[in-house]
Protein backbone atom coordinates (compact mmCIF):
# COMPACT_ATOMS: atom_id res chain seq x y z
CA UNK A 1 0.00 0.00 0.00
CA UNK A 2 1.42 3.36 -1.02
CA UNK A 3 2.27 5.78 1.76
CA UNK A 4 1.38 9.41 1.15
CA UNK A 5 2.98 12.60 2.42
CA UNK A 6 0.38 14.03 4.80
CA UNK A 7 2.56 16.54 6.71
CA UNK A 8 4.50 19.54 5.41
CA UNK A 9 6.06 22.76 6.68
CA UNK A 10 4.02 25.96 6.60
CA UNK A 11 5.40 29.46 6.08
CA UNK A 12 6.39 29.64 9.77
CA UNK A 13 8.36 26.41 9.50
CA UNK A 14 5.88 24.39 11.53
CA UNK A 15 4.52 20.96 10.63
CA UNK A 16 0.92 21.03 9.43
CA UNK A 17 -1.47 18.30 8.34
CA UNK A 18 -2.90 18.32 4.82
CA UNK A 19 -6.44 18.64 6.19
CA UNK A 20 -5.56 21.90 7.96
CA UNK A 21 -4.47 23.92 4.92
CA UNK A 22 -6.20 25.28 1.77
CA UNK A 23 -6.35 23.02 -1.28
CA UNK A 24 -3.84 23.34 -4.13
CA UNK A 25 -0.89 25.71 -4.38
CA UNK A 26 -2.58 28.14 -1.99
CA UNK A 27 -1.57 25.95 0.94
CA UNK A 28 1.74 27.82 1.12
CA UNK A 29 3.61 24.70 2.26
CA UNK A 30 7.04 23.37 1.45
CA UNK A 31 8.60 19.89 1.55
CA UNK A 32 10.34 19.07 4.85
CA UNK A 33 13.20 17.44 2.91
CA UNK A 34 13.92 19.47 -0.24
CA UNK A 35 12.17 22.70 0.90
CA UNK A 36 10.42 23.10 -2.48
CA UNK A 37 6.75 24.19 -2.80
CA UNK A 38 4.01 21.59 -2.43
CA UNK A 39 0.41 21.23 -3.56
CA UNK A 40 -2.24 20.21 -1.06
CA UNK A 41 -4.60 17.62 -2.54
CA UNK A 42 -7.38 17.55 0.03
CA UNK A 43 -10.53 18.07 -2.00
CA UNK A 44 -10.88 14.67 -3.65
CA UNK A 45 -13.22 11.85 -2.62
CA UNK A 46 -11.30 8.85 -3.97
CA UNK A 47 -7.60 9.04 -3.11
CA UNK A 48 -6.18 9.71 0.34
CA UNK A 49 -5.61 13.42 0.91
CA UNK A 50 -1.92 14.27 0.69
CA UNK A 51 0.75 16.75 -0.33
CA UNK A 52 2.39 16.48 -3.75
CA UNK A 53 5.48 18.08 -5.25
CA UNK A 54 5.19 20.32 -8.26
CA UNK A 55 5.49 18.53 -11.64
CA UNK A 56 9.04 17.51 -12.46
CA UNK A 57 10.29 17.51 -8.85
CA UNK A 58 11.59 14.23 -7.44
CA UNK A 59 12.16 14.04 -3.68
CA UNK A 60 12.51 10.41 -2.44
CA UNK A 61 13.15 11.36 1.21
CA UNK A 62 10.12 13.59 1.74
CA UNK A 63 8.03 11.04 3.65
CA UNK A 64 10.97 9.88 5.76
CA UNK A 65 11.87 13.43 6.77
CA UNK A 66 8.25 14.32 7.57
CA UNK A 67 7.84 11.22 9.79
CA UNK A 68 11.08 12.03 11.56
CA UNK A 69 10.02 15.61 12.30
CA UNK A 70 6.53 14.53 13.29
CA UNK A 71 7.86 11.94 15.72
CA UNK A 72 10.05 14.49 17.47
CA UNK A 73 7.25 16.99 17.81
CA UNK A 74 4.55 14.57 18.98
CA UNK A 75 6.77 12.70 21.45
CA UNK A 76 8.06 15.94 22.92
CA UNK A 77 4.52 17.31 23.25
CA UNK A 78 3.27 14.10 24.86
CA UNK A 79 6.15 14.07 27.35
CA UNK A 80 5.14 17.49 28.67
CA UNK A 81 1.39 16.83 28.65
CA UNK A 82 1.31 13.35 30.24
CA UNK A 83 1.86 12.42 33.88
CA UNK A 84 3.10 8.98 32.86
CA UNK A 85 5.62 8.32 30.12
CA UNK A 86 7.05 4.85 30.50
CA UNK A 87 10.09 3.02 29.29
CA UNK A 88 10.21 -0.78 29.59
CA UNK A 89 12.81 -3.39 28.79
CA UNK A 90 13.65 -6.99 29.60
CA UNK A 91 16.17 -7.33 32.42
CA UNK A 92 18.25 -10.51 32.56
CA UNK A 93 20.11 -12.01 35.48
CA UNK A 94 22.71 -14.61 34.47
CA UNK A 95 24.43 -17.29 36.51
CA UNK A 96 27.60 -16.10 38.23
CA UNK A 97 29.56 -18.61 36.12
CA UNK A 98 27.81 -17.92 32.82
CA UNK A 99 30.83 -16.35 31.12
CA UNK A 100 33.28 -19.09 32.10
CA UNK A 101 30.96 -22.11 32.21
CA UNK A 102 32.11 -25.13 30.20
CA UNK A 103 29.04 -27.29 30.77
CA UNK A 104 27.00 -28.42 27.80
CA UNK A 105 23.59 -27.06 28.78
CA UNK A 106 20.17 -27.33 27.20
CA UNK A 107 19.27 -23.66 27.62
CA UNK A 108 20.78 -20.34 28.67
CA UNK A 109 21.41 -20.00 32.39
CA UNK A 110 19.38 -16.91 33.15
CA UNK A 111 16.20 -15.46 34.55
CA UNK A 112 14.40 -12.48 33.08
CA UNK A 113 11.82 -9.93 34.13
CA UNK A 114 10.20 -6.88 32.60
CA UNK A 115 11.31 -3.61 34.20
CA UNK A 116 9.19 -0.50 33.76
CA UNK A 117 10.02 3.06 34.78
CA UNK A 118 7.93 6.23 34.57
CA UNK A 119 10.34 8.77 33.12
CA UNK A 120 8.27 11.64 34.52
CA UNK A 121 9.31 10.61 38.05
CA UNK A 122 12.94 11.40 37.23
CA UNK A 123 12.89 13.91 34.37
CA UNK A 124 11.03 17.14 33.66
CA UNK A 125 12.51 18.40 30.38
CA UNK A 126 12.51 17.24 26.76
CA UNK A 127 14.34 19.19 24.04
CA UNK A 128 15.03 18.65 20.35
CA UNK A 129 18.41 18.52 18.58
CA UNK A 130 20.61 18.77 21.68
CA UNK A 131 24.28 17.67 21.51
CA UNK A 132 25.49 14.64 23.41
CA UNK A 133 27.72 15.29 26.40
CA UNK A 134 30.46 12.85 25.35
CA UNK A 135 30.55 13.03 21.54
CA UNK A 136 30.12 15.59 18.79
CA UNK A 137 26.72 14.37 17.69
CA UNK A 138 23.22 15.70 18.10
CA UNK A 139 20.30 13.74 19.47
CA UNK A 140 16.76 13.92 18.13
CA UNK A 141 15.46 14.40 21.66
CA UNK A 142 17.13 14.84 25.03
CA UNK A 143 15.17 13.97 28.16
CA UNK A 144 16.76 15.46 31.27
CA UNK A 145 16.05 16.88 34.72
CA UNK A 146 16.36 20.60 35.38
CA UNK A 147 15.73 19.99 39.09
CA UNK A 148 18.40 17.28 39.35
CA UNK A 149 21.04 17.89 36.66
CA UNK A 150 23.24 15.21 38.25
CA UNK A 151 20.88 12.54 36.85
CA UNK A 152 22.25 11.23 33.55
CA UNK A 153 20.06 12.34 30.62
CA UNK A 154 18.40 10.01 28.13
CA UNK A 155 18.89 10.63 24.42
CA UNK A 156 16.23 9.54 21.94
CA UNK A 157 17.26 8.54 18.43
CA UNK A 158 14.49 8.19 15.84
CA UNK A 159 15.02 6.49 12.50
CA UNK A 160 12.82 5.57 9.56
CA UNK A 161 15.25 3.68 7.32
CA UNK A 162 18.81 4.16 8.64
CA UNK A 163 19.88 3.30 12.18
CA UNK A 164 22.33 5.47 14.11
CA UNK A 165 26.02 4.78 13.67
CA UNK A 166 27.60 2.37 16.16
CA UNK A 167 29.93 5.07 17.52
CA UNK A 168 26.94 7.03 18.74
CA UNK A 169 24.95 4.09 20.12
CA UNK A 170 27.93 2.72 22.05
CA UNK A 171 29.29 6.04 23.27
CA UNK A 172 28.35 5.28 26.88
CA UNK A 173 25.34 7.59 26.95
CA UNK A 174 21.87 6.31 27.78
CA UNK A 175 20.21 6.06 24.37
CA UNK A 176 16.80 4.78 23.29
CA UNK A 177 16.62 4.15 19.55
CA UNK A 178 13.15 3.79 18.01
CA UNK A 179 12.12 2.81 14.52
CA UNK A 180 9.19 4.67 12.95
CA UNK A 181 7.53 3.17 9.88
CA UNK A 182 4.30 5.17 9.89
CA UNK A 183 2.27 7.50 12.08
CA UNK A 184 0.79 4.60 14.06
CA UNK A 185 4.26 3.84 15.47
CA UNK A 186 4.42 7.39 16.82
CA UNK A 187 0.96 7.07 18.36
CA UNK A 188 1.97 3.80 20.05
CA UNK A 189 4.97 5.48 21.70
CA UNK A 190 2.74 8.28 22.93
CA UNK A 191 0.23 5.82 24.38
CA UNK A 192 2.61 3.20 25.82
CA UNK A 193 6.05 4.78 26.00
CA UNK A 194 9.36 3.28 24.88
CA UNK A 195 8.73 -0.47 25.07
CA UNK A 196 11.29 -3.09 24.04
CA UNK A 197 9.85 -6.23 22.46
CA UNK A 198 10.25 -9.52 24.28
CA UNK A 199 13.55 -11.26 23.59
CA UNK A 200 13.52 -14.99 22.85
CA UNK A 201 16.69 -16.97 23.50
CA UNK A 202 18.05 -20.47 23.29
CA UNK A 203 21.48 -21.96 23.81
CA UNK A 204 22.43 -21.25 20.19
CA UNK A 205 20.74 -17.98 19.30
CA UNK A 206 19.13 -14.82 20.50
CA UNK A 207 16.71 -12.50 18.77
CA UNK A 208 14.19 -9.80 19.50
CA UNK A 209 10.61 -10.40 18.44
CA UNK A 210 8.53 -7.48 17.16
CA UNK A 211 10.68 -4.78 18.77
CA UNK A 212 11.14 -1.36 17.24
CA UNK A 213 12.79 -0.02 20.39
CA UNK A 214 16.36 -0.69 21.53
CA UNK A 215 18.19 0.41 24.67
CA UNK A 216 21.87 1.32 24.82
CA UNK A 217 23.90 2.34 27.86
CA UNK A 218 21.25 1.12 30.31
CA UNK A 219 21.86 -1.59 32.90
CA UNK A 220 19.77 -4.41 31.40
CA UNK A 221 21.63 -7.44 32.80
CA UNK A 222 23.83 -8.76 35.57
CA UNK A 223 25.91 -11.86 36.31
CA UNK A 224 25.03 -12.25 39.99
CA UNK A 225 22.42 -14.98 39.95
CA UNK A 226 23.42 -17.74 42.36
CA UNK A 227 20.09 -19.58 42.34
CA UNK A 228 20.23 -21.02 38.81
CA UNK A 229 20.60 -24.80 38.71
CA UNK A 230 20.40 -25.78 35.05
CA UNK A 231 20.39 -29.28 33.57
CA UNK A 232 23.65 -30.16 31.85
CA UNK A 233 24.70 -33.02 29.57
CA UNK A 234 28.06 -34.77 29.68
CA UNK A 235 29.92 -38.04 29.19
CA UNK A 236 30.91 -39.70 32.46
CA UNK A 237 34.11 -41.78 32.58
CA UNK A 238 34.82 -43.99 35.61
CA UNK A 239 38.15 -45.79 36.12
CA UNK A 240 38.50 -48.56 38.74
CA UNK A 241 41.60 -49.85 40.52
CA UNK A 242 41.42 -52.98 38.39
CA UNK A 243 41.97 -50.90 35.26
CA UNK A 244 38.45 -51.54 34.04
CA UNK A 245 36.38 -48.51 33.14
CA UNK A 246 32.94 -47.26 32.16
CA UNK A 247 31.99 -44.41 29.85
CA UNK A 248 28.41 -43.35 29.24
CA UNK A 249 26.18 -40.37 28.52
CA UNK A 250 24.73 -38.71 31.61
CA UNK A 251 22.87 -35.59 32.74
CA UNK A 252 22.19 -33.79 36.00
CA UNK A 253 21.69 -30.31 37.45
CA UNK A 254 24.90 -28.29 37.32
CA UNK A 255 25.03 -27.68 41.08
CA UNK A 256 24.52 -31.40 41.73
CA UNK A 257 27.41 -32.77 39.68
CA UNK A 258 29.17 -35.38 41.86
CA UNK A 259 30.91 -38.78 41.82
CA UNK A 260 28.79 -41.82 41.09
CA UNK A 261 31.20 -44.47 42.44
CA UNK A 262 33.00 -43.73 45.71
CA UNK A 263 35.32 -46.70 45.22
CA UNK A 264 36.41 -45.53 41.76
CA UNK A 265 40.02 -44.54 41.17
CA UNK A 266 38.84 -41.46 39.31
CA UNK A 267 35.82 -39.98 37.57
CA UNK A 268 35.93 -37.48 34.74
CA UNK A 269 32.97 -35.63 33.27
CA UNK A 270 33.52 -34.50 29.69
CA UNK A 271 31.29 -31.54 28.91
CA UNK A 272 29.99 -32.53 25.51
CA UNK A 273 26.71 -33.91 24.24
CA UNK A 274 28.56 -35.82 21.49
CA UNK A 275 30.06 -38.99 22.95
CA UNK A 276 31.92 -40.09 19.80
CA UNK A 277 35.56 -40.79 20.66
CA UNK A 278 35.19 -39.83 24.33
CA UNK A 279 35.68 -43.38 25.64
CA UNK A 280 38.93 -43.76 23.71
CA UNK A 281 40.18 -40.37 24.88
CA UNK A 282 39.25 -41.08 28.50
CA UNK A 283 40.90 -44.49 28.71
CA UNK A 284 44.21 -43.03 27.56
CA UNK A 285 43.93 -40.12 29.99
CA UNK A 286 43.41 -42.69 32.76
CA UNK A 287 46.44 -44.68 31.69
CA UNK A 288 48.67 -41.58 31.49
CA UNK A 289 47.70 -40.63 35.05
CA UNK A 290 47.73 -44.02 36.78
CA UNK A 291 49.65 -46.39 34.46
CA UNK A 292 47.32 -49.34 35.04
CA UNK A 293 47.60 -51.94 32.31
CA UNK A 294 44.42 -53.16 30.68
CA UNK A 295 43.75 -55.24 27.58
CA UNK A 296 41.89 -52.27 26.09
CA UNK A 297 45.27 -50.53 25.79
CA UNK A 298 47.09 -53.42 24.17
CA UNK A 299 47.87 -53.80 20.48
CA UNK A 300 46.97 -57.48 20.69
CA UNK A 301 43.39 -56.87 21.81
CA UNK A 302 41.54 -56.70 18.48
CA UNK A 303 38.12 -57.16 16.87
CA UNK A 304 37.15 -60.81 16.44
CA UNK A 305 37.17 -62.04 12.85
CA UNK A 306 33.72 -63.62 13.38
CA UNK A 307 32.11 -60.42 14.65
CA UNK A 308 31.67 -61.76 18.19
CA UNK A 309 33.34 -58.80 19.91
CA UNK A 310 37.02 -58.50 20.80
CA UNK A 311 39.67 -61.09 21.56
CA UNK A 312 43.37 -61.39 22.25
CA UNK A 313 45.05 -62.48 19.06
CA UNK A 314 47.65 -64.29 21.21
CA UNK A 315 44.99 -66.38 22.94
CA UNK A 316 46.50 -69.66 21.71
CA UNK A 317 50.02 -68.64 22.72
CA UNK A 318 48.80 -67.47 26.13
CA UNK A 319 46.52 -70.46 26.62
CA UNK A 320 43.33 -68.41 26.81
CA UNK A 321 40.05 -70.12 26.06
CA UNK A 322 38.81 -68.52 22.82
CA UNK A 323 35.19 -68.58 23.98
CA UNK A 324 35.49 -67.60 27.63
CA UNK A 325 34.46 -64.14 28.84
CA UNK A 326 37.61 -62.08 28.53
CA UNK A 327 38.78 -60.32 31.70
CA UNK A 328 40.61 -57.22 30.45
CA UNK A 329 42.25 -56.75 33.87
CA UNK A 330 44.54 -59.75 33.17
CA UNK A 331 46.80 -57.35 31.28
CA UNK A 332 48.24 -56.25 34.67
CA UNK A 333 50.21 -59.52 34.85
CA UNK A 334 50.46 -60.33 31.14
CA UNK A 335 54.06 -60.57 29.86
CA UNK A 336 52.88 -59.99 26.28
CA UNK A 337 51.15 -56.68 26.97
CA UNK A 338 52.17 -54.21 24.24
CA UNK A 339 51.02 -50.63 24.66
CA UNK A 340 49.31 -49.19 21.57
CA UNK A 341 51.27 -45.93 21.58
CA UNK A 342 50.07 -44.85 18.15
CA UNK A 343 46.42 -44.90 19.23
CA UNK A 344 47.28 -43.27 22.56
CA UNK A 345 49.07 -40.34 20.93
CA UNK A 346 46.31 -39.95 18.36
CA UNK A 347 43.62 -39.47 20.98
CA UNK A 348 45.59 -37.52 23.56
CA UNK A 349 46.38 -34.76 21.08
CA UNK A 350 42.68 -33.78 21.33
CA UNK A 351 42.62 -33.74 25.14
CA UNK A 352 42.85 -29.97 25.48
CA UNK A 353 40.01 -29.48 22.97
CA UNK A 354 37.47 -31.25 25.16
CA UNK A 355 36.52 -29.43 28.40
CA UNK A 356 36.15 -31.70 31.39
CA UNK A 357 35.85 -31.75 35.17
CA UNK A 358 37.62 -34.32 37.33
CA UNK A 359 35.48 -35.29 40.32
VEXDREN-2710 file (C-alpha; in Angstrom, 1 decimal):
% VEXDREN-2710
k/r/px/py/pz
1/UNK/0.0/0.0/0.0
2/UNK/1.4/3.4/-1.0
3/UNK/2.3/5.8/1.8
4/UNK/1.4/9.4/1.1
5/UNK/3.0/12.6/2.4
6/UNK/0.4/14.0/4.8
7/UNK/2.6/16.5/6.7
8/UNK/4.5/19.5/5.4
9/UNK/6.1/22.8/6.7
10/UNK/4.0/26.0/6.6
11/UNK/5.4/29.5/6.1
12/UNK/6.4/29.6/9.8
13/UNK/8.4/26.4/9.5
14/UNK/5.9/24.4/11.5
15/UNK/4.5/21.0/10.6
16/UNK/0.9/21.0/9.4
17/UNK/-1.5/18.3/8.3
18/UNK/-2.9/18.3/4.8
19/UNK/-6.4/18.6/6.2
20/UNK/-5.6/21.9/8.0
21/UNK/-4.5/23.9/4.9
22/UNK/-6.2/25.3/1.8
23/UNK/-6.3/23.0/-1.3
24/UNK/-3.8/23.3/-4.1
25/UNK/-0.9/25.7/-4.4
26/UNK/-2.6/28.1/-2.0
27/UNK/-1.6/25.9/0.9
28/UNK/1.7/27.8/1.1
29/UNK/3.6/24.7/2.3
30/UNK/7.0/23.4/1.4
31/UNK/8.6/19.9/1.6
32/UNK/10.3/19.1/4.9
33/UNK/13.2/17.4/2.9
34/UNK/13.9/19.5/-0.2
35/UNK/12.2/22.7/0.9
36/UNK/10.4/23.1/-2.5
37/UNK/6.7/24.2/-2.8
38/UNK/4.0/21.6/-2.4
39/UNK/0.4/21.2/-3.6
40/UNK/-2.2/20.2/-1.1
41/UNK/-4.6/17.6/-2.5
42/UNK/-7.4/17.6/0.0
43/UNK/-10.5/18.1/-2.0
44/UNK/-10.9/14.7/-3.6
45/UNK/-13.2/11.8/-2.6
46/UNK/-11.3/8.9/-4.0
47/UNK/-7.6/9.0/-3.1
48/UNK/-6.2/9.7/0.3
49/UNK/-5.6/13.4/0.9
50/UNK/-1.9/14.3/0.7
51/UNK/0.8/16.8/-0.3
52/UNK/2.4/16.5/-3.8
53/UNK/5.5/18.1/-5.3
54/UNK/5.2/20.3/-8.3
55/UNK/5.5/18.5/-11.6
56/UNK/9.0/17.5/-12.5
57/UNK/10.3/17.5/-8.9
58/UNK/11.6/14.2/-7.4
59/UNK/12.2/14.0/-3.7
60/UNK/12.5/10.4/-2.4
61/UNK/13.2/11.4/1.2
62/UNK/10.1/13.6/1.7
63/UNK/8.0/11.0/3.6
64/UNK/11.0/9.9/5.8
65/UNK/11.9/13.4/6.8
66/UNK/8.2/14.3/7.6
67/UNK/7.8/11.2/9.8
68/UNK/11.1/12.0/11.6
69/UNK/10.0/15.6/12.3
70/UNK/6.5/14.5/13.3
71/UNK/7.9/11.9/15.7
72/UNK/10.1/14.5/17.5
73/UNK/7.3/17.0/17.8
74/UNK/4.5/14.6/19.0
75/UNK/6.8/12.7/21.4
76/UNK/8.1/15.9/22.9
77/UNK/4.5/17.3/23.2
78/UNK/3.3/14.1/24.9
79/UNK/6.2/14.1/27.3
80/UNK/5.1/17.5/28.7
81/UNK/1.4/16.8/28.6
82/UNK/1.3/13.4/30.2
83/UNK/1.9/12.4/33.9
84/UNK/3.1/9.0/32.9
85/UNK/5.6/8.3/30.1
86/UNK/7.0/4.8/30.5
87/UNK/10.1/3.0/29.3
88/UNK/10.2/-0.8/29.6
89/UNK/12.8/-3.4/28.8
90/UNK/13.7/-7.0/29.6
91/UNK/16.2/-7.3/32.4
92/UNK/18.2/-10.5/32.6
93/UNK/20.1/-12.0/35.5
94/UNK/22.7/-14.6/34.5
95/UNK/24.4/-17.3/36.5
96/UNK/27.6/-16.1/38.2
97/UNK/29.6/-18.6/36.1
98/UNK/27.8/-17.9/32.8
99/UNK/30.8/-16.3/31.1
100/UNK/33.3/-19.1/32.1
101/UNK/31.0/-22.1/32.2
102/UNK/32.1/-25.1/30.2
103/UNK/29.0/-27.3/30.8
104/UNK/27.0/-28.4/27.8
105/UNK/23.6/-27.1/28.8
106/UNK/20.2/-27.3/27.2
107/UNK/19.3/-23.7/27.6
108/UNK/20.8/-20.3/28.7
109/UNK/21.4/-20.0/32.4
110/UNK/19.4/-16.9/33.2
111/UNK/16.2/-15.5/34.6
112/UNK/14.4/-12.5/33.1
113/UNK/11.8/-9.9/34.1
114/UNK/10.2/-6.9/32.6
115/UNK/11.3/-3.6/34.2
116/UNK/9.2/-0.5/33.8
117/UNK/10.0/3.1/34.8
118/UNK/7.9/6.2/34.6
119/UNK/10.3/8.8/33.1
120/UNK/8.3/11.6/34.5
121/UNK/9.3/10.6/38.1
122/UNK/12.9/11.4/37.2
123/UNK/12.9/13.9/34.4
124/UNK/11.0/17.1/33.7
125/UNK/12.5/18.4/30.4
126/UNK/12.5/17.2/26.8
127/UNK/14.3/19.2/24.0
128/UNK/15.0/18.7/20.3
129/UNK/18.4/18.5/18.6
130/UNK/20.6/18.8/21.7
131/UNK/24.3/17.7/21.5
132/UNK/25.5/14.6/23.4
133/UNK/27.7/15.3/26.4
134/UNK/30.5/12.9/25.4
135/UNK/30.6/13.0/21.5
136/UNK/30.1/15.6/18.8
137/UNK/26.7/14.4/17.7
138/UNK/23.2/15.7/18.1
139/UNK/20.3/13.7/19.5
140/UNK/16.8/13.9/18.1
141/UNK/15.5/14.4/21.7
142/UNK/17.1/14.8/25.0
143/UNK/15.2/14.0/28.2
144/UNK/16.8/15.5/31.3
145/UNK/16.1/16.9/34.7
146/UNK/16.4/20.6/35.4
147/UNK/15.7/20.0/39.1
148/UNK/18.4/17.3/39.3
149/UNK/21.0/17.9/36.7
150/UNK/23.2/15.2/38.2
151/UNK/20.9/12.5/36.8
152/UNK/22.3/11.2/33.5
153/UNK/20.1/12.3/30.6
154/UNK/18.4/10.0/28.1
155/UNK/18.9/10.6/24.4
156/UNK/16.2/9.5/21.9
157/UNK/17.3/8.5/18.4
158/UNK/14.5/8.2/15.8
159/UNK/15.0/6.5/12.5
160/UNK/12.8/5.6/9.6
161/UNK/15.3/3.7/7.3
162/UNK/18.8/4.2/8.6
163/UNK/19.9/3.3/12.2
164/UNK/22.3/5.5/14.1
165/UNK/26.0/4.8/13.7
166/UNK/27.6/2.4/16.2
167/UNK/29.9/5.1/17.5
168/UNK/26.9/7.0/18.7
169/UNK/24.9/4.1/20.1
170/UNK/27.9/2.7/22.1
171/UNK/29.3/6.0/23.3
172/UNK/28.4/5.3/26.9
173/UNK/25.3/7.6/26.9
174/UNK/21.9/6.3/27.8
175/UNK/20.2/6.1/24.4
176/UNK/16.8/4.8/23.3
177/UNK/16.6/4.1/19.5
178/UNK/13.1/3.8/18.0
179/UNK/12.1/2.8/14.5
180/UNK/9.2/4.7/12.9
181/UNK/7.5/3.2/9.9
182/UNK/4.3/5.2/9.9
183/UNK/2.3/7.5/12.1
184/UNK/0.8/4.6/14.1
185/UNK/4.3/3.8/15.5
186/UNK/4.4/7.4/16.8
187/UNK/1.0/7.1/18.4
188/UNK/2.0/3.8/20.1
189/UNK/5.0/5.5/21.7
190/UNK/2.7/8.3/22.9
191/UNK/0.2/5.8/24.4
192/UNK/2.6/3.2/25.8
193/UNK/6.1/4.8/26.0
194/UNK/9.4/3.3/24.9
195/UNK/8.7/-0.5/25.1
196/UNK/11.3/-3.1/24.0
197/UNK/9.8/-6.2/22.5
198/UNK/10.2/-9.5/24.3
199/UNK/13.6/-11.3/23.6
200/UNK/13.5/-15.0/22.8
201/UNK/16.7/-17.0/23.5
202/UNK/18.1/-20.5/23.3
203/UNK/21.5/-22.0/23.8
204/UNK/22.4/-21.3/20.2
205/UNK/20.7/-18.0/19.3
206/UNK/19.1/-14.8/20.5
207/UNK/16.7/-12.5/18.8
208/UNK/14.2/-9.8/19.5
209/UNK/10.6/-10.4/18.4
210/UNK/8.5/-7.5/17.2
211/UNK/10.7/-4.8/18.8
212/UNK/11.1/-1.4/17.2
213/UNK/12.8/0.0/20.4
214/UNK/16.4/-0.7/21.5
215/UNK/18.2/0.4/24.7
216/UNK/21.9/1.3/24.8
217/UNK/23.9/2.3/27.9
218/UNK/21.2/1.1/30.3
219/UNK/21.9/-1.6/32.9
220/UNK/19.8/-4.4/31.4
221/UNK/21.6/-7.4/32.8
222/UNK/23.8/-8.8/35.6
223/UNK/25.9/-11.9/36.3
224/UNK/25.0/-12.2/40.0
225/UNK/22.4/-15.0/39.9
226/UNK/23.4/-17.7/42.4
227/UNK/20.1/-19.6/42.3
228/UNK/20.2/-21.0/38.8
229/UNK/20.6/-24.8/38.7
230/UNK/20.4/-25.8/35.0
231/UNK/20.4/-29.3/33.6
232/UNK/23.6/-30.2/31.9
233/UNK/24.7/-33.0/29.6
234/UNK/28.1/-34.8/29.7
235/UNK/29.9/-38.0/29.2
236/UNK/30.9/-39.7/32.5
237/UNK/34.1/-41.8/32.6
238/UNK/34.8/-44.0/35.6
239/UNK/38.2/-45.8/36.1
240/UNK/38.5/-48.6/38.7
241/UNK/41.6/-49.8/40.5
242/UNK/41.4/-53.0/38.4
243/UNK/42.0/-50.9/35.3
244/UNK/38.5/-51.5/34.0
245/UNK/36.4/-48.5/33.1
246/UNK/32.9/-47.3/32.2
247/UNK/32.0/-44.4/29.9
248/UNK/28.4/-43.4/29.2
249/UNK/26.2/-40.4/28.5
250/UNK/24.7/-38.7/31.6
251/UNK/22.9/-35.6/32.7
252/UNK/22.2/-33.8/36.0
253/UNK/21.7/-30.3/37.4
254/UNK/24.9/-28.3/37.3
255/UNK/25.0/-27.7/41.1
256/UNK/24.5/-31.4/41.7
257/UNK/27.4/-32.8/39.7
258/UNK/29.2/-35.4/41.9
259/UNK/30.9/-38.8/41.8
260/UNK/28.8/-41.8/41.1
261/UNK/31.2/-44.5/42.4
262/UNK/33.0/-43.7/45.7
263/UNK/35.3/-46.7/45.2
264/UNK/36.4/-45.5/41.8
265/UNK/40.0/-44.5/41.2
266/UNK/38.8/-41.5/39.3
267/UNK/35.8/-40.0/37.6
268/UNK/35.9/-37.5/34.7
269/UNK/33.0/-35.6/33.3
270/UNK/33.5/-34.5/29.7
271/UNK/31.3/-31.5/28.9
272/UNK/30.0/-32.5/25.5
273/UNK/26.7/-33.9/24.2
274/UNK/28.6/-35.8/21.5
275/UNK/30.1/-39.0/23.0
276/UNK/31.9/-40.1/19.8
277/UNK/35.6/-40.8/20.7
278/UNK/35.2/-39.8/24.3
279/UNK/35.7/-43.4/25.6
280/UNK/38.9/-43.8/23.7
281/UNK/40.2/-40.4/24.9
282/UNK/39.2/-41.1/28.5
283/UNK/40.9/-44.5/28.7
284/UNK/44.2/-43.0/27.6
285/UNK/43.9/-40.1/30.0
286/UNK/43.4/-42.7/32.8
287/UNK/46.4/-44.7/31.7
288/UNK/48.7/-41.6/31.5
289/UNK/47.7/-40.6/35.0
290/UNK/47.7/-44.0/36.8
291/UNK/49.7/-46.4/34.5
292/UNK/47.3/-49.3/35.0
293/UNK/47.6/-51.9/32.3
294/UNK/44.4/-53.2/30.7
295/UNK/43.7/-55.2/27.6
296/UNK/41.9/-52.3/26.1
297/UNK/45.3/-50.5/25.8
298/UNK/47.1/-53.4/24.2
299/UNK/47.9/-53.8/20.5
300/UNK/47.0/-57.5/20.7
301/UNK/43.4/-56.9/21.8
302/UNK/41.5/-56.7/18.5
303/UNK/38.1/-57.2/16.9
304/UNK/37.2/-60.8/16.4
305/UNK/37.2/-62.0/12.9
306/UNK/33.7/-63.6/13.4
307/UNK/32.1/-60.4/14.6
308/UNK/31.7/-61.8/18.2
309/UNK/33.3/-58.8/19.9
310/UNK/37.0/-58.5/20.8
311/UNK/39.7/-61.1/21.6
312/UNK/43.4/-61.4/22.2
313/UNK/45.1/-62.5/19.1
314/UNK/47.6/-64.3/21.2
315/UNK/45.0/-66.4/22.9
316/UNK/46.5/-69.7/21.7
317/UNK/50.0/-68.6/22.7
318/UNK/48.8/-67.5/26.1
319/UNK/46.5/-70.5/26.6
320/UNK/43.3/-68.4/26.8
321/UNK/40.1/-70.1/26.1
322/UNK/38.8/-68.5/22.8
323/UNK/35.2/-68.6/24.0
324/UNK/35.5/-67.6/27.6
325/UNK/34.5/-64.1/28.8
326/UNK/37.6/-62.1/28.5
327/UNK/38.8/-60.3/31.7
328/UNK/40.6/-57.2/30.4
329/UNK/42.2/-56.8/33.9
330/UNK/44.5/-59.8/33.2
331/UNK/46.8/-57.4/31.3
332/UNK/48.2/-56.2/34.7
333/UNK/50.2/-59.5/34.8
334/UNK/50.5/-60.3/31.1
335/UNK/54.1/-60.6/29.9
336/UNK/52.9/-60.0/26.3
337/UNK/51.2/-56.7/27.0
338/UNK/52.2/-54.2/24.2
339/UNK/51.0/-50.6/24.7
340/UNK/49.3/-49.2/21.6
341/UNK/51.3/-45.9/21.6
342/UNK/50.1/-44.8/18.1
343/UNK/46.4/-44.9/19.2
344/UNK/47.3/-43.3/22.6
345/UNK/49.1/-40.3/20.9
346/UNK/46.3/-39.9/18.4
347/UNK/43.6/-39.5/21.0
348/UNK/45.6/-37.5/23.6
349/UNK/46.4/-34.8/21.1
350/UNK/42.7/-33.8/21.3
351/UNK/42.6/-33.7/25.1
352/UNK/42.9/-30.0/25.5
353/UNK/40.0/-29.5/23.0
354/UNK/37.5/-31.3/25.2
355/UNK/36.5/-29.4/28.4
356/UNK/36.2/-31.7/31.4
357/UNK/35.8/-31.8/35.2
358/UNK/37.6/-34.3/37.3
359/UNK/35.5/-35.3/40.3
END
